């Protein structure tokens, strides 16, 4: 079926200058000069020891007992499933609220430039912050939702397709300890030959088999 988818630097040595008053008695101004020199000499040392800030990694935490999403799926897996070449994985996280139920997920996203973006999400029971862990049905106010019950390794599933003209697909595959979501977002104006549902189901079964051992 045809689906639209989406300098060098110079080292300066500072030499302290001592003032003399013409006799053998030390001048009181000697002491501040020495202190000032000590302070100036210590400045480069302090500057070189200043901490350097490192880039902050994206916030993402796997649920207890579950691997990270990017540990169970790769760009090669997606290329095999959807017949497109995907770039490197991007680690992330997200939150969903539907029908009075709320949960967080560990995400792994991939982009096929100019064609589509695919995000794999893993959620465990303790990731449900409101409501009980389960297999919530996606909202159908902005698309069509159908059961997807023939997913090996899953006890239940849902498949949602967005309303035209843009194509977005979402597969939820639920097991005893994990809610797996696969989101597809095709670029506007892209025509794609294939069956996104069956391709997503195949990918979901491979991921579930890896998680469940």
N, C-alpha and C positions, 0 to 999 in steps of 0.2 A: 504494500500500500504506500501511497505517496503522502508524506507528512511534512508539513512546514516546521522547521526548527530553528527550531531555533539555531737657603742660599747659603749656598753654604753660609754659615753664620760665624762671625768673628767672636773670639772669647776676650772679653774686656776684663783686665785685672785692675781692681781699684786699690790704690796705695794710700793708706791714711796719712794725712798731713798733721804733724804735731806743732802746735804754736808754742813759742818760747817768749818769756818776758825779759830776758837779758841777764838773769841771775841764776844760781844753782837751785833755787826753790822751784819745785814743780808747780805749774800754774793750774788753777782749778779747772780751766777749760780743757785740760788734757783728758779728764775723765769722760765728759760727754762725747769728745771726739772718738775715743776708743770704743765706747758703747755704740756710737753711730756706725763705726766701721764694722763692728761685729754683726750688727743688724743687716747692713748692706751685703756683707759676705754671705750671710745665710739665705738671702733671697733666692739665688739660683737653685740651691739645694731643695728648698721648699717647693719651687715651681716644678722641678723634675719629678718630685714625688707625688704630685697631684694625681688623683685617680682619674682614669679614663673611662667614660661611660660606655657600656657595651649595648648593642642593639637588643631590644626586648623581644623575646620570642612570642608568637601568637599564643593566647591563652587557650589551652585545651587539656582536658583531663579525662582519661578513660575511666569508665565505671569499674568498680571492684569486680574482679573475675573476668573482665573483658580486655582484649587488646586495644591498642589505639587503632582508629579507623585506617590510618595510613600504613599500618602494619599488615592489613589483610586485603588490601587492594592496591594495584599499581597501574601505571599508564598502559602497560602491555595488556593487562586484564581488560581495560576499557576498550583498547584498540581491537582486541579479539571479539568483544561483545558487540560493539557498535560499528566496526569497520571504519573508524576514523583514527587519525594520529593525534594523540594528546600530549600536552606538555607536562612538566614535572608537577608533583603533588604539592598542594598548599594546605598546611595544617590549620585548623580553625575550630570553632565551637559555635553553638547556637542555642536558641531557646524557642519553644513552641507552646502556644496556648490555644486550645480548641475545646469548645463545649464544656468549660469548667475544669478541664484537665490541663496541667502544665508540666513540661519536662525539658531537660537540657540534653544536649547531645555532643559527642565528639565527632568532628567533621573532617573529611578529606576531600578536597576539590581538585578537579582537573579541567583544563580548557583545551578544546580543539579550535585553534584560532580561526575566527570567521565562520565557525560552524555551530559549535555547541559547548555548553559547560555541564559537567556532571559532578554532583556532590553526593558522597556516601556518608551516612550518619549512623552512629551506633549509640544506643541508649540502654542503660541497665535499670533494674527495678528501683535502686536508690536515687536515680536521676529524676524520678517523678517527684516534683516539689508540691504538687497539688493533685489530689485524686489518686486512685490506685493504678499500679502498673498494669498495662494491658495492651490492647491493640486498637487504639482509637480510630474511628472512621474519619477520613479527611472531610473537611467542609465541602459541600456541593453547591454553594451559592455562586461560585466562580468557575465551575467546571462540572464534568460528569464523573461520578464515582461508581465503580463496579467491584464486586468481590473478586479476589484473586486467590483461590483456594488450592491451586495445584502447584505449590512451590515446595519442592523437596527440602525437608529440614525445618519447615515452618508449620505452625499449627493454624495460622490464619493469615490473610493478606488482603490488601486493597490496592486498586489501581485507579488513579485519577488523571484525567486529561483536561486541560484548560479549555475554555471556550475559544472559538475562532476569533480573529484570524491567526493569532500567535499560538505556537505550540509549546506547551510545558507538560511534562509527564512526571508523575510521582508514584513510586511503588513502595508500599509498606509490607514487610514480611516479618511476622511475629513468631517468636519461639519462647520457651519457658523463661529464659534469662536475658533475652535481648530483643529490642525493637530495632530492626534494620530499615532504613529509609534510603531510597535512591532517587534523587531529583535530577531531571533532565530539563535543560533550558536551551532551546534552539534559537539561533540568531534569526532576526526578522528577515524574511525574504529567502531563506535557505530551504530548498526542496530536498527531501531526504527519502531515499528508497530503503524500505526496511520495515520491520515490525518492532517498534519500541517496547511493547509489552513483553513479547517473548524474549527479546534481547535482554531486557532488564531482569526478567525472571531467571534467565540463565546466569547472569552476573550475581544475582542474589543467592542462588543455590550454591555457587562456588564460594562466596564469602561465608555463608552459613556453615558450609562443610569445613572451612578453615577454622572458624571460631569453635565449632563443636568437636573438632578433632575426628 
